């Protein structure tokens, strides 16, 4: 079915099918193609994606895959029962390099600055974190009340009702931390915006022998600290968290794009907000099918079990990287100040 649909819509013969970063890929005549679910992406959103891709390429980004149109010149098609977009990876020549994701992310942010000055991008979160977070907390409050009122509660419901007050407190800390910073700096003092990802992780890009394929999906205009924080968060919530990996990630990033005092505060404020918790709860309750419900319960249980190491990381963050918070006048959250 998959091979037949791809050939029918694109006249491409699938060879060497694989899975890369959770996406289906195949080769045809030596070229790699990546298949991405459209997920009801509007035509306007597709146009925006192509504009951003062009913008990045004009500024020297060479690792954005190219949209492959169908034989009728449409941007998407139904393949194996779902609407998909197919990207072609342009072959790159060059010597093998051991790319580090931290330094490459910093380069990506440098190339992605200034887009909002030329194009009215739909997804702009820059400077709006407190408002967006307040809205998320309010929505979760409503969900909490709804679940509390249910007569029948499953395992996920019980976990949610038990843990939400703690994560609500974390969210309020993050909102206050960033609000205080914005009030101190004013509207023009929160750093520059860049092209970022809604939830950046190492799976957002596909590593090749000498580069990264940077998938052009989930883009948003925001502070670069959004991506760096989410990449750090992914490392924290792992069974075997290694703090030196986070330090190496930050070090690699700073080799290309050193962090200012303000950037450190934005990074820490972003790490305070429990985005993974909110995302997991929303995904579970928005999934109306019974299929996959048990997976969300396991994910939720794992997430909660890693919270102690996240709390320890937040307490030791500035100390572990050797940042003189008192000299730089960087405030700490009272209950996360490490005991001496």
C-alpha positions in Angstrom: 0.0 0.0 0.0 2.7 2.5 1.0 4.9 1.8 -2.1 1.9 1.8 -4.4 0.6 5.1 -3.1 4.0 6.8 -3.3 4.5 5.7 -6.9 0.9 6.7 -7.8 1.2 10.2 -6.4 4.9 11.0 -6.9 6.2 8.5 -9.5 8.9 7.5 -7.0 10.0 3.9 -6.5 10.6 3.1 -2.8 13.9 1.5 -2.0 15.5 0.7 1.3 12.7 1.8 3.6 13.8 2.8 7.1 12.7 4.7 10.2 14.7 7.8 11.1 13.9 9.9 14.3 10.4 8.3 14.2 9.7 9.2 10.6 9.4 6.9 7.6 12.2 7.3 5.0 13.0 5.7 1.7 15.5 6.0 -1.1 14.9 6.4 -4.8 17.7 6.6 -7.3 20.2 7.3 -4.6 18.2 10.2 -3.1 16.7 10.1 0.4 13.0 11.0 1.0 11.4 11.7 4.4 7.6 11.1 4.9 5.9 13.4 7.5 2.3 13.3 8.5 0.5 16.5 7.4 -1.6 16.5 10.6 -4.1 18.8 8.9 -1.5 21.5 8.2 -3.3 24.3 6.4 -2.3 25.5 2.9 -1.3 28.8 4.6 0.9 27.0 7.0 2.6 25.1 4.2 3.3 28.3 2.4 4.8 29.8 5.6 7.0 26.7 6.0 8.4 27.1 2.5 9.0 30.8 3.0 10.9 30.1 6.2 12.9 27.4 4.4 13.9 29.9 1.7 14.8 32.5 4.3 17.1 30.1 6.1 18.7 28.9 2.8 19.4 32.5 1.7 21.2 33.0 5.0 23.5 30.0 4.5 21.5 27.1 5.9 22.2 24.1 3.7 20.5 21.3 5.6 16.8 22.0 5.1 15.1 19.2 3.0 13.1 20.3 0.0 9.3 19.8 -0.4 8.6 17.1 -3.0 5.4 18.0 -4.9 3.1 15.3 -6.3 2.9 14.7 -10.0 -0.1 17.1 -10.1 2.0 19.7 -8.3 0.2 19.4 -5.0 2.1 19.8 -1.7 0.6 16.7 0.0 -1.1 13.3 -0.8 -2.8 10.4 0.9 -0.3 7.6 1.5 -1.1 4.5 3.3 -4.4 6.0 4.6 -3.1 9.4 5.8 -2.3 12.8 4.4 1.5 13.2 4.2 4.2 15.6 3.1 7.3 14.2 1.5 10.7 16.0 1.6 13.7 15.3 -0.5 17.1 15.4 1.2 19.6 17.2 -1.2 22.9 15.3 -1.2 25.7 17.1 0.5 29.3 16.8 -0.4 32.1 17.3 2.1 34.5 15.8 4.5 33.1 13.8 7.5 32.7 16.1 10.5 31.7 15.2 14.0 28.9 17.7 14.4 27.7 18.5 17.9 24.0 19.4 18.3 24.8 22.3 20.7 27.0 24.2 18.3 24.8 23.3 15.3 21.7 24.6 17.2 23.5 27.9 17.9 24.4 28.2 14.2 20.8 27.6 13.3 19.6 30.3 15.6 22.2 32.8 14.1 20.8 32.1 10.6 17.2 32.3 11.8 17.3 35.8 13.3 15.2 38.7 11.9 12.5 36.8 10.0 9.6 38.5 11.8 10.8 41.8 10.3 10.1 40.7 6.8 7.2 38.2 7.1 4.2 38.0 9.4 4.7 34.5 10.8 1.6 33.0 12.4 3.4 31.3 15.3 5.1 33.9 17.4 5.7 33.2 21.1 8.5 35.7 21.5 8.0 37.8 24.7 4.7 36.1 25.5 5.8 33.3 27.8 4.0 34.5 30.9 0.7 35.1 29.1 0.9 31.7 27.3 1.7 29.9 30.5 -1.1 31.6 32.4 -3.5 30.4 29.8 -2.2 26.8 30.0 -2.5 26.8 33.8 -6.1 28.1 33.6 -7.0 25.4 31.0 -5.4 22.8 33.3 -7.4 24.1 36.2 -10.6 23.6 34.3 -9.5 20.1 33.4 -8.7 19.4 37.0 -12.1 20.5 38.1 -13.7 18.3 35.4 -11.7 15.2 36.4 -12.4 15.8 40.1 -16.1 15.8 39.4 -16.1 12.4 37.6 -17.6 9.5 39.6 -15.4 7.0 37.8 -11.6 7.7 37.8 -8.9 5.7 36.1 -5.2 5.4 37.0 -4.3 8.4 34.9 -7.0 10.5 36.5 -5.8 9.7 40.0 -2.2 10.5 39.1 -3.2 13.8 37.5 -5.3 14.8 40.6 -2.5 13.9 42.9 0.3 15.7 41.1 -1.2 18.8 39.6 -0.9 21.0 42.6 2.9 20.5 42.6 3.3 21.2 38.9 0.9 24.2 39.2 3.3 25.6 41.8 6.3 25.0 39.4 4.4 26.8 36.6 3.6 29.8 38.8 7.3 30.0 39.8 8.2 30.1 36.1 5.6 32.7 35.3 6.8 35.0 38.1 10.4 34.5 37.3 10.0 35.5 33.6 7.6 38.3 34.5 10.0 39.9 36.9 12.8 39.7 34.3 10.6 41.3 31.6 9.6 44.1 34.0 13.2 44.8 34.8 14.4 44.8 31.2 11.4 46.4 29.5 9.9 45.3 26.1 13.2 45.8 24.2 15.4 44.0 26.7 14.5 40.4 26.3 17.1 39.5 23.6 16.5 38.8 20.0 14.1 36.4 18.4 14.9 33.5 16.0 13.3 30.6 14.2 12.8 27.9 16.8 10.9 24.7 17.2 7.7 24.2 19.3 9.4 21.3 21.1 13.0 20.9 20.1 14.7 17.6 20.7 17.5 15.7 19.2 14.8 13.9 17.1 13.8 17.2 15.5 16.8 16.7 13.2 18.1 13.6 11.5 21.9 13.0 11.9 23.8 12.0 8.8 27.5 11.2 8.3 28.5 14.8 7.9 25.5 17.0 8.9 22.0 17.2 10.3 18.8 17.1 8.2 16.7 19.9 9.8 13.1 19.0 9.4 11.0 22.2 8.5 8.1 21.4 10.8 6.9 22.8 14.1 8.6 26.2 13.6 7.9 29.1 15.8 9.4 32.6 16.3 10.8 32.8 19.8 13.8 33.2 22.0 16.6 30.7 21.1 16.5 29.7 24.8 13.3 27.9 24.1 15.1 25.3 22.0 18.1 25.0 24.3 15.9 24.6 27.4 13.8 21.9 25.7 16.9 20.0 24.6 18.3 20.1 28.1 14.9 19.0 29.5 14.9 16.0 27.3 18.2 14.9 28.8 17.0 15.4 32.4 13.9 13.2 32.1 15.9 10.1 31.3 16.5 6.9 33.4 20.2 7.6 33.5 20.6 11.4 33.6 24.2 12.6 33.2 24.6 16.2 34.2 27.9 16.4 32.2 25.9 15.9 29.0 24.0 19.1 29.8 27.1 21.0 30.5 28.7 19.8 27.3 25.6 20.8 25.3 25.7 24.3 26.8 29.5 24.6 26.3 29.1 23.6 22.6 26.3 26.1 22.1 28.4 28.9 23.7 31.4 28.2 21.5 29.2 29.6 18.7 26.8 31.9 20.5 27.8 32.9 24.1 24.9 33.4 26.5 24.2 36.8 28.0 23.0 37.4 31.5 19.5 37.8 30.2 19.8 34.6 28.2 20.7 32.7 31.3 17.6 34.0 33.0 15.4 33.1 30.1 16.9 29.6 30.0 16.4 29.0 33.7 12.8 30.4 33.6 12.0 28.1 30.6 13.4 25.1 32.5 11.2 26.0 35.5 8.0 25.7 33.5 6.9 22.0 33.4 6.0 21.8 29.7 6.4 18.0 29.5 3.9 17.5 32.3 1.3 19.8 30.6 1.9 18.2 27.2 1.5 14.7 28.5 -1.8 15.5 30.3 -3.2 17.3 27.2 -2.2 14.5 24.9 -3.8 11.9 27.1 -7.2 13.7 27.5 -7.2 14.8 23.9 -6.8 11.2 22.7 -10.4 10.0 22.4 -9.4 6.5 21.4 -8.7 3.7 23.9 -5.7 2.7 21.8 -2.6 4.1 23.3 -4.1 5.1 26.7 -1.9 2.6 28.6 1.2 4.1 26.9 0.2 7.6 28.2 -0.1 6.1 31.7 3.4 4.7 31.5 4.8 7.9 30.1 3.1 9.9 32.8 4.4 7.6 35.6 7.9 7.8 34.2 7.7 11.6 34.0 6.7 11.9 37.6 9.4 9.4 38.7 12.1 11.7 37.2 10.9 14.8 39.0 13.4 14.4 41.9 16.3 14.5 39.5 14.8 17.5 37.7 14.4 19.3 41.1 18.0 18.5 42.0 19.2 19.8 38.6 17.3 23.1 39.0 18.8 23.5 42.5 22.4 22.8 41.3 22.1 24.4 37.8 24.0 27.7 38.2 26.5 26.2 40.7 27.3 23.3 38.3 28.1 25.6 35.4 30.1 27.9 37.6 27.9 31.0 36.9 28.4 33.7 39.6 24.8 34.5 40.2 25.4 37.0 43.0 27.9 39.0 40.9 25.5 39.0 37.9 22.5 39.7 40.2 20.6 36.7 38.9 17.8 35.8 41.2 17.0 32.3 42.4 13.7 30.7 43.3 13.6 30.5 47.1 12.7 26.9 47.5 15.2 25.8 44.9 18.2 27.5 46.6 20.6 24.6 47.5 21.3 23.9 51.1 24.8 24.8 52.2 
